[in-house]
């Protein structure tokens, strides 16, 4: 049973409602988005209703799907991507400076990416971080 008063549920619900709003605004059917992501319609509905977390592998696909639209949903997806990358860095036991030096940017820039405040995460930076942390987010 899902605790609908929990912070996790409320956060998933917020993200899900933004995804649903964006899908309807762009006139994508649930079926079309499901085909683009390679998942079932039921999964899309579960993400939109906040019943399930959006897995990393679909987060990358959503990032690319909405990347050409710099609006609220893109910002939301980028925030989730930034959080995922920061969690991967911490789990891999890399300091901010170590990771920034490896990918060739300033630690302040990487910090801004992880907080999603000053700049968006470039595709090149994301790929280098995936390699460094041995994770896969942006599927080809």
N, C-alpha and C positions, 0 to 999 in steps of 0.2 A: 504494500500500500504506500502510495506516495504522500508524504507530508506536504500539503499544499501551502503551508505557512513557512516552510524552510527557506533559507536564503538561496540554497542551490536551485530549488524548484523555481523560485521567483526569478532568478537570473536566467535560467534556461527558458522560462516562459517569455521573458522580455526579448531575448535573442530570437526565439521561435516566432514571436508575433512580428518582429521586424523582418524576418525572412519571409513570412507569409505575406506581409504588406508589400514587400518588394516583388515577390512572385506575381501577385495579383496586379500590381502597378505595371509590370512589364508584360502582362497578359500571358504568363507562362502557366500552363496547367500543371497540376501535381504530376501527371503522367510524363509531361515533357521534362520537368526537372528531374524526375526519377530516372528517366532514360539518359539525360545528360550526366548524371552522377553514377549511373549504373547500380541503382538500388531500388527497393520496392516503394510503391506509393505509400504503404503503411509506415515505412521508416520516415519518409518526408513528413507525414502527418504527425508522427511521434515527436520529431524535432520541432515542428511548428507549434505543437501543443505543450512543449516543455516537458514531455514525459521521459525523454532520453537525451543524454549529452550527444553533441555532434562529434563523431569520431574524427581524429586528426586527418585520416585519409580523405574524408569528405570535406573537411574544412579547407584543404588545399584546393579542391575542385571548385568549391563555392568562391574562394578567393579569386580564382581565375575567371569564373563565370561573371562575377560582378566587378572585376578589376577595371573594366572600361567605364564604370559608372561611379565617379567619386562622390557618392552621396552617403546617407546615414548607414545603409546596410554594409557598404564597403568599409566604412570606418569601424563598424561593429566587428566585422570579420577580421580586419587588420588587428584590432585589439585582442581578439582571441588568439590569433597567430602570434602576436608579441608575447602573450602570456605563456603559450606553449613553448616558444623558443627560450624564454627565461627559465621556465621549469626544467627544460632539457639541459640548459647550461648548469644550473644548480645541481641537478642529478648527476651530471658528468664531472662535477667538482672542478669546473673551470672558473677562475676569477673573471671579472669583467675585463680586466686588462689583458689577461691571457687570450681570451676569446677575440677581443678587438685586434690585438696584434696578429693573431693567426689569419684573420680575414682581411687585414690591411685597412682598418678604419680606426678612428680615435675612440677611446673608451667612452667618452662623453656621447659620441654618436650612437654607439651600441646601447648605452643606457637609455638614450632617447627613443631608440627603436623598441626596446623592451617595455618602456613605459608608454609607448605610442603617443608621445607628446610633441616632439619637435619635427619628426620626419616619419614618413612611411617606410616600411621595409622594402628595399628593392629586391627584385627577383634574384639578382646576382648575390646579394648579401644573404638572402634566405638559403640559397643553394649551398653557399660556403658553410653556413651554420649547420645545415643538415649534415654535411660531410664531417664537420668537426665533432658534432654531438652523436654521430652515427644514428640518425633518425631519418624518417622519410615523411615529409608533410605534403609537398607539392608534387603530386603524381603527374607523370607525363601522359 
